[in-house]
């Protein structure tokens, strides 16, 4: 798969180390899957310490906006990797909505498919 110039610039800007992108402090990990059409799917985001998931997502969203990258995810709760709390599906939807994500559908388990369009 070849990435768009925008997607390459987006990934080059992120302060994460592939392949399971970790923050430089190792307090959050995220699996990002670039798509050939320029979108990026957030496969999962794990917070090792409380607040680090929010900080990592803020970094991702800001870079996505700068490079006009759309983001997608499924709001499916995961067991926390550290001191974070496991959110309910409703809490996750609200959390991601605070970053501009909106529900586009639901999977068989009722978990929300969400997407975020870049903002100027």
N, CA, C and O of each residue as an XYZ file, in Angstrom:
480
protein
N       0.847     -1.168      0.000
C       0.000      0.000      0.000
C       0.892      1.232      0.000
O       1.863      1.301      0.754
N       0.570      2.188     -0.832
C       1.337      3.427     -0.814
C       0.546      4.479     -0.053
O      -0.674      4.581     -0.185
N       1.257      5.250      0.738
C       0.624      6.284      1.544
C       0.621      7.607      0.787
O       1.489      7.868     -0.046
N      -0.365      8.427      1.093
C      -0.400      9.762      0.505
C       0.694     10.614      1.138
O       1.191     10.298      2.219
N       1.056     11.674      0.470
C       2.049     12.609      1.007
C       1.580     13.159      2.346
O       2.378     13.325      3.269
N       0.274     13.443      2.453
C      -0.273     13.962      3.710
C      -0.128     12.946      4.840
O       0.223     13.310      5.962
N      -0.397     11.673      4.547
C      -0.291     10.641      5.574
C       1.153     10.466      6.029
O       1.413     10.277      7.217
N       2.087     10.528      5.094
C       3.505     10.416      5.457
C       3.907     11.567      6.363
O       4.589     11.357      7.366
N       3.492     12.781      6.020
C       3.809     13.952      6.848
C       3.172     13.824      8.234
O       3.787     14.178      9.239
N       1.940     13.317      8.281
C       1.232     13.108      9.550
C       2.020     12.151     10.438
O       2.292     12.464     11.598
N       2.389     10.984      9.903
C       3.127      9.995     10.698
C       4.510     10.499     11.097
O       4.979     10.199     12.195
N       5.169     11.255     10.229
C       6.486     11.793     10.556
C       6.424     12.796     11.700
O       7.399     12.963     12.432
N       5.296     13.458     11.859
C       5.155     14.474     12.908
C       4.889     13.867     14.279
O       5.244     14.465     15.294
N       4.275     12.700     14.325
C       3.891     12.114     15.606
C       5.116     11.689     16.419
O       6.059     11.111     15.878
N       5.092     11.981     17.727
C       6.222     11.600     18.590
C       6.092     10.179     19.122
O       6.388      9.916     20.288
N       5.651      9.270     18.271
C       5.462      7.889     18.672
C       6.441      7.008     17.933
O       6.921      7.351     16.852
N       6.732      5.865     18.532
C       7.680      4.918     17.952
C       6.899      3.710     17.424
O       6.196      3.059     18.197
N       7.006      3.392     16.114
C       6.272      2.247     15.566
C       6.885      0.924     16.040
O       7.998      0.931     16.565
N       6.200     -0.201     15.873
C       4.954     -0.362     15.136
C       3.721     -0.156     15.997
O       2.683      0.255     15.476
N       3.793     -0.425     17.296
C       2.666     -0.145     18.186
C       2.972      1.167     18.878
O       3.417      1.182     20.026
N       2.745      2.219     18.213
C       3.182      3.557     18.570
C       3.070      3.835     20.068
O       1.991      3.753     20.654
N       4.198      4.162     20.663
C       4.267      4.465     22.083
C       4.751      5.898     22.243
O       5.602      6.357     21.482
N       4.216      6.598     23.219
C       4.714      7.942     23.488
C       6.158      7.839     23.960
O       6.598      6.778     24.404
N       6.877      8.918     23.864
C       8.294      8.901     24.254
C       8.479      8.512     25.716
O       9.511      7.953     26.087
N       7.478      8.806     26.547
C       7.558      8.433     27.960
C       7.014      7.027     28.205
O       7.099      6.516     29.321
N       6.453      6.397     27.165
C       5.914      5.051     27.311
C       4.649      4.988     28.138
O       4.302      3.924     28.651
N       3.937      6.125     28.282
C       2.749      6.143     29.132
C       1.448      5.900     28.368
O       0.381      5.822     28.978
N       1.522      5.781     27.058
C       0.353      5.438     26.242
C       0.848      4.746     24.983
O       1.942      5.013     24.487
N       0.015      3.857     24.488
C       0.344      3.181     23.233
C      -0.872      3.240     22.337
O      -2.011      3.198     22.801
N      -0.612      3.338     21.048
C      -1.699      3.410     20.085
C      -1.305      2.642     18.828
O      -0.152      2.676     18.397
N      -2.280      1.951     18.252
C      -2.051      1.247     16.992
C      -2.801      2.019     15.914
O      -4.032      2.045     15.901
N      -2.059      2.642     15.020
C      -2.627      3.422     13.924
C      -2.453      2.657     12.624
O      -1.371      2.140     12.345
N      -3.508      2.582     11.831
C      -3.472      1.857     10.562
C      -3.768      2.818      9.416
O      -4.922      3.198      9.213
N      -2.743      3.215      8.664
C      -2.981      4.121      7.533
C      -3.705      3.398      6.403
O      -3.461      2.217      6.154
N      -4.582      4.103      5.734
C      -5.328      3.557      4.600
C      -4.837      4.225      3.319
O      -4.359      5.359      3.355
N      -4.950      3.541      2.208
C      -4.430      4.067      0.943
C      -5.142      5.337      0.490
O      -4.601      6.096     -0.315
N      -6.361      5.576      1.005
C      -7.089      6.782      0.611
C      -6.768      7.981      1.500
O      -7.376      9.041      1.350
N      -5.818      7.824      2.424
C      -5.394      8.936      3.263
C      -5.983      8.937      4.658
O      -5.492      9.656      5.527
N      -7.021      8.154      4.898
C      -7.587      8.068      6.248
C      -6.648      7.272      7.146
O      -5.801      6.517      6.667
N      -6.810      7.451      8.453
C      -6.054      6.659      9.421
C      -7.058      6.064     10.399
O      -7.905      6.769     10.947
N      -6.949      4.757     10.609
C      -7.814      4.081     11.567
C      -7.042      3.926     12.870
O      -5.914      3.432     12.885
N      -7.662      4.351     13.956
C      -7.096      4.126     15.287
C      -7.621      2.760     15.724
O      -8.774      2.633     16.135
N      -6.764      1.740     15.631
C      -7.164      0.374     15.962
C      -7.399      0.221     17.461
O      -8.371     -0.402     17.886
N      -6.499      0.795     18.255
C      -6.690      0.836     19.694
C      -5.766      1.866     20.325
O      -4.726      2.228     19.775
N      -6.183      2.319     21.490
C      -5.428      3.310     22.258
C      -5.420      2.832     23.700
O      -6.478      2.663     24.307
N      -4.241      2.614     24.246
C      -4.110      2.129     25.621
C      -3.391      3.165     26.466
O      -2.293      3.612     26.136
N      -4.029      3.531     27.552
C      -3.460      4.482     28.494
C      -2.761      3.709     29.604
O      -3.384      2.902     30.293
N      -1.471      3.958     29.774
C      -0.724      3.284     30.838
C      -0.911      4.042     32.151
O      -1.068      3.431     33.208
N      -0.894      5.358     32.083
C      -1.139      6.177     33.269
C      -2.313      7.111     32.988
O      -2.550      7.514     31.849
N      -3.029      7.437     34.034
C      -4.251      8.240     33.906
C      -3.950      9.552     33.175
O      -3.023     10.277     33.536
N      -4.747      9.844     32.145
C      -4.594     11.078     31.374
C      -3.700     10.956     30.158
O      -3.709     11.827     29.289
N      -2.924      9.876     30.088
C      -1.992      9.755     28.966
C      -2.704      9.426     27.654
O      -2.226      9.809     26.586
N      -3.833      8.727     27.714
C      -4.607      8.453     26.508
C      -5.153      9.740     25.916
O      -5.126      9.938     24.701
N      -5.648     10.612     26.781
C      -6.157     11.913     26.336
C      -5.026     12.726     25.694
O      -5.218     13.348     24.650
N      -3.861     12.715     26.320
C      -2.721     13.467     25.780
C      -2.296     12.912     24.421
O      -2.011     13.678     23.501
N      -2.251     11.590     24.293
C      -1.858     10.976     23.024
C      -2.882     11.292     21.940
O      -2.510     11.616     20.812
N      -4.182     11.200     22.276
C      -5.221     11.486     21.287
C      -5.203     12.952     20.877
O      -5.446     13.271     19.713
N      -4.921     13.841     21.810
C      -4.799     15.264     21.478
C      -3.699     15.467     20.446
O      -3.892     16.200     19.476
N      -2.560     14.835     20.636
C      -1.441     14.935     19.693
C      -1.841     14.405     18.317
O      -1.532     15.018     17.295
N      -2.525     13.268     18.299
C      -2.949     12.665     17.031
C      -3.935     13.568     16.301
O      -3.789     13.803     15.101
N      -4.932     14.072     17.012
C      -5.970     14.922     16.406
C      -5.367     16.216     15.869
O      -5.713     16.649     14.769
N      -4.476     16.834     16.628
C      -3.859     18.081     16.172
C      -3.034     17.854     14.907
O      -3.082     18.667     13.984
N      -2.283     16.762     14.856
C      -1.492     16.455     13.656
C      -2.414     16.118     12.486
O      -2.145     16.518     11.353
N      -3.500     15.383     12.750
C      -4.453     15.041     11.690
C      -5.061     16.304     11.085
O      -5.226     16.392      9.868
N      -5.390     17.268     11.918
C      -5.947     18.527     11.411
C      -4.931     19.263     10.542
O      -5.273     19.763      9.471
N      -3.693     19.328     11.000
C      -2.660     20.032     10.227
C      -2.446     19.401      8.852
O      -2.145     20.098      7.883
N      -2.601     18.086      8.775
C      -2.317     17.379      7.524
C      -3.584     16.921      6.799
O      -3.527     16.164      5.830
N      -4.734     17.403      7.294
C      -6.027     17.099      6.659
C      -6.282     15.595      6.533
O      -6.643     15.089      5.470
N      -6.080     14.901      7.660
C      -6.257     13.452      7.726
C      -7.545     13.143      8.482
O      -7.746     13.645      9.588
N      -8.419     12.323      7.900
C      -9.599     11.838      8.593
C      -9.238     10.656      9.474
O      -8.398      9.835      9.108
N      -9.867     10.572     10.622
C      -9.597      9.492     11.575
C     -10.857      8.664     11.787
O     -11.968      9.194     11.769
N     -10.678      7.355     11.987
C     -11.792      6.458     12.262
C     -11.412      5.512     13.386
O     -10.233      5.230     13.601
N     -12.420      5.019     14.107
C     -12.187      4.072     15.192
C     -13.484      3.369     15.530
O     -14.558      3.756     15.069
N     -13.371      2.334     16.338
C     -14.535      1.682     16.935
C     -14.414      1.896     18.434
O     -13.401      1.537     19.036
N     -15.441      2.478     19.040
C     -15.421      2.786     20.474
C     -15.760      1.520     21.270
O     -16.887      1.333     21.728
N     -14.751      0.662     21.417
C     -14.907     -0.615     22.126
C     -14.012     -0.573     23.361
O     -12.792     -0.472     23.225
N     -14.586     -0.649     24.560
C     -13.772     -0.584     25.780
C     -12.741     -1.706     25.843
O     -12.985     -2.831     25.407
N     -11.581     -1.361     26.402
C     -10.518     -2.333     26.615
C     -10.087     -2.251     28.067
O     -10.257     -1.228     28.731
N      -9.533     -3.337     28.537
C      -8.981     -3.338     29.882
C      -7.821     -2.346     29.924
O      -6.981     -2.352     29.024
N      -7.756     -1.494     30.951
C      -6.637     -0.544     31.011
C      -5.308     -1.266     31.193
O      -5.232     -2.310     31.840
N      -4.270     -0.690     30.612
C      -2.936     -1.281     30.704
C      -2.222     -0.849     31.977
O      -1.204     -1.437     32.341
N      -2.732      0.156     32.649
C      -2.075      0.663     33.855
C      -3.109      1.200     34.821
O      -4.065      0.506     35.164
N      -2.920      2.441     35.263
C      -3.790      3.022     36.275
C      -5.057      3.656     35.712
O      -5.865      4.202     36.463
N      -5.233      3.588     34.407
C      -6.453      4.143     33.814
C      -7.660      3.303     34.187
O      -7.519      2.169     34.647
N      -8.851      3.864     33.988
C     -10.068      3.134     34.304
C     -10.702      2.621     33.022
O     -10.622      3.275     31.983
N     -11.333      1.451     33.089
C     -12.025      0.932     31.922
C     -13.336      1.685     31.771
O     -14.162      1.713     32.683
N     -13.512      2.292     30.609
C     -14.717      3.066     30.345
C     -15.823      2.165     29.814
O     -15.564      1.102     29.250
N     -17.054      2.610     30.004
C     -18.197      1.932     29.388
C     -18.251      2.379     27.921
O     -17.610      3.363     27.552
N     -19.008      1.667     27.090
C     -19.146      2.114     25.695
C     -19.675      3.549     25.597
O     -19.226      4.324     24.752
N     -20.620      3.893     26.453
C     -21.190      5.243     26.430
C     -20.142      6.296     26.816
O     -20.065      7.361     26.203
N     -19.341      5.986     27.837
C     -18.278      6.909     28.244
C     -17.266      7.092     27.123
O     -16.795      8.204     26.885
N     -16.927      6.002     26.432
C     -15.975      6.097     25.323
C     -16.519      6.968     24.197
O     -15.804      7.807     23.650
N     -17.793      6.763     23.853
C     -18.400      7.585     22.801
C     -18.352      9.060     23.173
O     -18.044      9.907     22.335
N     -18.655      9.364     24.422
C     -18.612     10.750     24.895
C     -17.182     11.284     24.864
O     -16.948     12.422     24.456
N     -16.234     10.465     25.292
C     -14.819     10.855     25.279
C     -14.387     11.221     23.868
O     -13.826     12.295     23.648
N     -14.647     10.327     22.901
C     -14.232     10.587     21.521
C     -15.019     11.732     20.891
O     -14.479     12.478     20.075
N     -16.282     11.876     21.260
C     -17.081     13.000     20.744
C     -16.456     14.335     21.154
O     -16.548     15.319     20.420
N     -15.827     14.363     22.316
C     -15.143     15.572     22.773
C     -13.970     15.960     21.890
O     -13.491     17.093     21.953
N     -13.508     15.037     21.074
C     -12.420     15.301     20.129
C     -12.948     15.488     18.709
O     -12.167     15.566     17.761
N     -14.266     15.558     18.560
C     -14.856     15.796     17.250
C     -15.260     14.545     16.488
O     -15.631     14.636     15.318
N     -15.196     13.368     17.127
C     -15.639     12.147     16.473
C     -17.164     12.066     16.531
O     -17.780     12.552     17.481
N     -17.765     11.458     15.524
C     -19.209     11.248     15.530
C     -19.507      9.811     15.104
O     -18.722      9.185     14.391
N     -20.650      9.304     15.551
C     -21.042      7.920     15.293
C     -21.515      7.789     13.845
O     -22.326      8.583     13.369
N     -20.991      6.768     13.150
C     -21.391      6.509     11.765
C     -22.139      5.186     11.622
O     -22.695      4.902     10.561
N     -22.157      4.378     12.677
C     -22.828      3.086     12.646
C     -22.427      2.285     13.871
O     -21.764      2.794     14.774
N     -22.838      1.028     13.889
C     -22.519      0.154     15.017
C     -22.157     -1.233     14.494
O     -22.666     -1.678     13.466
N     -21.262     -1.910     15.226
C     -20.915     -3.274     14.848
C     -21.920     -4.250     15.459
O     -22.880     -3.825     16.101
N     -21.710     -5.550     15.265
C     -22.637     -6.563     15.753
C     -22.812     -6.516     17.272
O     -23.873     -6.865     17.789
N     -21.776     -6.088     17.978
C     -21.840     -6.004     19.432
C     -22.449     -4.706     19.940
O     -22.574     -4.514     21.149
N     -22.828     -3.815     19.033
C     -23.421     -2.537     19.433
C     -22.410     -1.431     19.666
O     -22.782     -0.323     20.052
N     -21.119     -1.721     19.434
C     -20.095     -0.700     19.635
C     -20.092      0.271     18.462
O     -20.269     -0.127     17.311
N     -19.889      1.537     18.764
C     -19.996      2.597     17.762
C     -18.788      2.664     16.844
O     -17.645      2.680     17.300
N     -19.058      2.702     15.528
C     -18.052      3.112     14.559
C     -18.078      4.633     14.592
O     -19.145      5.240     14.509
N     -16.905      5.252     14.712
C     -16.852      6.710     14.794
C     -15.814      7.237     13.814
O     -14.826      6.568     13.511
N     -16.057      8.443     13.328
C     -15.068      9.070     12.465
C     -14.931     10.532     12.836
O     -15.793     11.114     13.493
N     -13.832     11.104     12.400
C     -13.547     12.511     12.655
C     -12.971     13.094     11.372
O     -11.994     12.587     10.822
N     -13.594     14.162     10.914
C     -13.084     14.867      9.747
C     -12.106     15.927     10.226
O     -12.292     16.488     11.306
N     -11.074     16.213      9.451
C     -10.129     17.245      9.881
C     -10.809     18.611      9.928
O     -11.661     18.922      9.095
N     -10.427     19.411     10.899
C     -10.960     20.771     11.006
C      -9.854     21.755     10.687
O      -8.682     21.503     10.967
N     -10.236     22.885     10.095
C      -9.199     23.879      9.712
C      -8.543     24.526     10.916
O      -7.662     25.372     10.759
